[in-house]
């Protein structure tokens, strides 16, 4: 039976069907002989990290993939801070934020003109220097960089994470006012946080409007970065660490800041991978990193974000080509992992539609388990439709981690208590009985 697991996570792999593909998805339309050959020797099914129809961001979906409930989820802001090596005190609030271009109408309402733009490193650094620190009402606010124009706002003081976003995420929409979330309207800390954040964003807009860089970009006929938008506030919690809970020494291979943050938060070793734009080469490099990591780890998460990024261009054919390239790279490396002692799981965190306004969508994604003892089915193609008849059925939420523990012969028989900790894996971390 397998005693190690490789989880290959193809971010945003799921999609919708399009008339240009004869009502198939990009995954169905792509040439994927390697993935299809794996499906033919696997147990297949569908997976959704929460409830069918619920659109999830990657960070929430990964919590379920790693076996954690949302009660342990701290919010995207703190995870981004951890991944960017930004120090957070236990009571700090961290918020995802980035520079953008805003317009103001006659009533003073701010409109998100260009949510995402390009800037040089020097331009970005000037912006952070201009509006990097602010203090009001006993709240200290810092804006620190994670990736070029994208960063993390940290708030210190008597503050609360229960405030609304300001970022509508779609060009042409009004940015939203920042107010307490329902149920926190009368909480002084939440009221203070909303007011302080509103004051800071107003100040930052005025400072950026008069910054010399704004005039220069206007002369260059480029949109100036004259505002900041925010989303997904949160605060650190203290989750049970991955090894303690599941008895597995884990590692996570990715190039994304948030995945490094999740790894640090849950106690997996973060291994940095590089994206070059050559998807076949990038997946091969990751597979080599995984092979090395599995020498010292029991569980390796390999993250590949190319399908998701291609889908965000809102061009289904870009996604189809990205998937085909990944398949070619896998074909050159996967055989080294198809051994009796290895469980290989291939799935995605969510669906990302290649057309329309939605960032992510709520359809389930395909999933397959390959390894000794896995129930094989008659499915011979790996896509959102073919796997519906597979032996795994429909996995939801943390069930996928439960199935990985089963595949490794580590699932705990309910009611068995061999150690004081409430561990999901078996055997537990217990001490031998000693007769003195």
N, C-alpha and C positions, 0 to 999 in steps of 0.2 A: 504493500500500500504506500501511497505518497506520504512523505513527511515534510515536504516543502511546497510552497505555493507561489506561483508567478501570476499576478493579476495584471493583465494588459488592458489598460483603460484608454479607449479611443474616444476622446472628448467630443461630445456633440454628434456622435455618429448617426443617431436616429434622425429621421426627417419625415416630411410629408410627400405625397405623390404629386407628380407634375405632368401636365398634358404633353410637354415636350419629350418626356420619356415614356410615352404611351401609358400614362398614369402609374408609373413606377417611381420609387424613391431614388435618390442618387446612389444609395448603397445597392439597390437592386440593379440599377443600370450600369454600375461600375464592373470592370473586369476584376474579379477577386478569386482566382483559382486556389490560392493558398487558404484563404478564410473558408472557402467552400469545402476544401479537402479536410480541413480541421473539423468542420461541422459534421462531416460524414463519419468521423470517429469520435464524436462527442455526444454528450447530453445537452440539448438546446432548449431554449425557452425565451420568455420575455422578462424584463426587469424594469421596475420603476422604484426609485429611491424613496418614494412616499406613496401618494395615491394617484391612480390613473387620472389624467387630466390636469394635475397640478404641475405648473411650470416651475422648475427649480434652478437656482444658480448652482454652479459647480461645487462651491464650498459646502452647501447644505447636502447635496447629493453625496459628496465624499464622506460626510459624517456617517451616513447610513451604510455606505460601502465598507467603511472601517468598523461597522458594528455599533455605532453610537447613536443614541436618541437625541432629539433636538433640545432636551433639557440640559445637555452638556455644551450646546453650541453657543459661542460667545459673541457672534456677529462677525461680519466680514471685516470691519474696521480693525479689531484686535488681531485677527489672523494676518491681515496685510502688514500690520505693524511688526509682528513677530518675524514674518518673512523678509522684512526690510531691515531687520536688526535695530528697530526703534524700541527704546526702553519704555516699558509701561509699568506703572505702579498698580497695585491691585484695584484701587478705586478710580483709576483714570478711565475716561471715556475716549474711545478711538473711533474715528469716522472716516470712511473712504471719501476722497475729494480729488478734484482735478481742475486745472485752469481751462477756461473756455471763452468763447466769444458770445457776448450778450447784446441784445438790443433793448431799448427802453421805449415804451409807447407813450402817448400823450398823458395817460393816467399814472405814469410812473411804474407800470408793471414791466417786469423784466422777462424777455423772451429768449429762449435758448436758440441762438442762430446757428452756431456750429458746435456741436457737442465735442467733436474730436477734430483736432488740427495738428499740424506738425510744427515742431520747434527744434532749434539747435540746443545742444547741451548748455551753451552759454546763455541763450535766451531764457531757458528754463531756470537756470541758477539765478539770474537777475530777478525773476518773478518771486522765487522763494525768499530771496533776500529782502525784497520790498515789502512782503506781507507775511513774513514767517513767524512773527510773534505779536501777540496782542493780549491785553488784560482788561477785564471789566467785571464789575460786580463780584469781585473775589474769585473770578474764573481766569486761569491762565490758559491761553490758547497758543499752540505751536502747529505750524504746517511744515511737515518734513517730506522729502522726496522719497518715493519708492521706485518710480520709473518715468523719467523725463517729466511730462506735465502731470503725472498722476502721483498722488501722495496720500499721506494720512494726517488728519487733524487730530491732535490730542488735546483733551480738556482736563485740567486739574482743578481741584477744589470740591465744593459740595455740588456735584454734578450728577446727571442721570443719563442713561442711554435711550430713554423712552421718548424720543422725539422723531418727528417726520423727516423724510428726505426733502431736499430742495431740487434734486435733479430729476426732470421728467423723462430723460433718456432718449427723447425723440426731438429732432430739430423742428423748430417752429412752434413749440408749445411753451406756455408760460412756465417759468420755474415756480415751484410751490413754496408757500410760506412755511416756516418752521414753527410747529406747535406741538404741545404734548400729545402723546398717543392716548387713545381712549382708555379710560381707567386711571390715567395719571394726570388728569386735568388740574387736580387740586394739590398735587405734590410740589412743595416749594422747590426742591432740587430740580425737578423736571421743568418747572416754569422758568427757573433761573437759567437753566441750560438753553432752552429755546430762545430766551431773550438775548443771552450772551452770544449765541451763534448767529442770530439775526443781526446783531450789532456788528459782529466781526465781518460777516459777509458784505454788509452795507459799506463798512469802512474799506474793506479790500477792493470792492468795486470802484470806489472813488479814487483810491490810491493808484490802482492799475490804469484807470482812465487817463490820469495825468502823468503816468510814467513815460520817460523819454522813448522807451521801446514802442509804446503805442503809436506815437507820432511817426516813428521810423517805419513801422509796418504799414501804416496807412499810406505813406509815400511810396512804399514798395507794392501798393495795392494788395496787401495781405490783411486778413482780419486780425485785429489786435486781440491779445488775451486780456480781457477787461473784467473778468469775473471768475468766481469759484462756485462749483456746484457740489453738493454733498449727498451721501446716501449710506445706509446700512451701519448706523451707529451700534456700538457694542461695548462690552466690558469683559475682561478675562474671568474665567471660572477655574475650577480645579478638578478637571476630569480624571477618572482612573486611567492610568497610563496603559498603553496598548499591550505591552509585554505582561504586566501584572494581570490584565483582564483576560487575555486570550492565550497566554503562555507561548507567544510567538515573538521572536526577535525580528522586528520589522524595519524595512527601509522603503523610502519613496524616491523614485527617480523622476524628475521633472525640470522644466526650465521656468516655471511660473512662481512668482513671489508668494501667492496665496497658498500654493501647495507646500512650499517650504514652511510657511507659517503653520499649516495644519499638522505637518510632520513634527515640528517643534512642540506644538501644543499637546499632541497626543503621545509623544515619546517615540516616534519613528526616526531613524537616521535619514536625514535629507541628503540626497545625492544630486548634484547639479548636472543637468544636460543642456546642450546648446541646440538652438534651432538655426539652421542654415538656409532654409527654404527648399532644400532638396529632401523631400519627405522620405524617400526610400533610404537615403543615407542616414537621416536622423533617426529613423526607427532602428536601423542596424546598429548605430552607435549606442542607443539605449539598450538594445538586447545584449550587447557586449558588456555594458555596465551591469545589467541584471545578472548575467552569468557570473561575473566577478562577485557581486553582492551576495548571491546565493551560496557562496562558499562559507560565508559567516552569518547569514541570516536565514530564518525559516520562511519569511514572508516578504515578497518584494512587490511593490506597486510601481508599475511602469506607465507613466502618463504621456500621452501623445495628443497635442492640442490641434493638430492640423485640420481635422474635419470641422471642428468648431470655428476656427478662424476663417476657413473657406466659406462656411455657411453664412458668417456675418457679413461677407461681401454681397450677400443676397443674389448670388449667381449659382444655381444648382450645378452647372457644369464644372465650376471651380471645385466644388465639393466632390463631385464624382471623380475628377482627376486626382485629387488629394487622396481619396480612399484607394484608388488603383495603385498609386505610388507606394502607399503604406503596405499594401498587399505584396508588392514586389520585394520590398525590403524584408518583410516577415518571411517570405519564401526562402530567403538566403540564410536565415538564422534560426528558424523555429525548431528544426530537427534536433538541435542540441538539447532542447528542453522536453522533448517527448520521450521521457524515460520513466521507468517504473516508480522511481521515487519522487516524481514531480507531478503536481496538480497545476494545470494551466487553465486560467479563466480569462475569457475575452468578453468584454462588454463595454458599455458607455455609461456616463453619468446622467445624461439627459438627451433629449432630442433638441436639435437646433434647426429651425426652419430656414430654408435657403431663399424663401420669398416671404413677403408680408412684413408687418411691423413688429411682430413678437421677437423678443430677444431669444428666449428659449420657449419651448412648448411642452405640453403635458403628455404626449404620447409615450408609451413604454419603448424600451430599446431592446435589441437582440442580445442574447447572452448564451455563452456555451462553456461547459466544463469538460476538459479532456484529462483523463488520467485513469489509472488502474482502479477498477471497482465502480467507475461512473456508469450509470445506466445509459447505454447508447440507444438512440432512436433511429428513425428512418429519414431524418432530415439530411439533405445533401447540399443545401445552400444556406449561407449565413446572411440573412437580411430580416427586416422587420416583419415580413409576412410568412416566410417559409418556416421560421422557428416557432410559429404559433402552435404547431402540432407536436412540439418537442416534449421530451420526458420531464423537463424541469417545470413545465407549466408556467405560471406567472409568479415570479418572485417579487416581493415588495419590501422596501425598507431594509431593516437589518437582517432579514432572512438570508440575504446573499452571504453574509459573513457566517451565519449558522451553517449554510451549506458548504462553505469552504472548510469550516472546522470538521464537519462530517466527512468531507473528502480526505481530510488528513487524519482521520480516526482520533480526533481530539474533542468531539462534542460531548458535553457532560450529560449523563443520564439524569433526568430531572429528579431532584430529591437527594442526590448524592452529595454529601458534605465531608470531604476529606481534609479541608483546611478552613480556617476561620473566615477567609475572604470570600466574597461572593463572586467566584470566578466562572466565566463562561466555558473555559476549556477544562479538559480532564486528561491526565490527573492534575490535581491542584498542587500548589506550592506548599506542601505539608512537611512537618518534621517527623522523623521516625519515632516509633514508640520504643522507649528504652526501659528495660528492667534494671533497677539498681539494687 
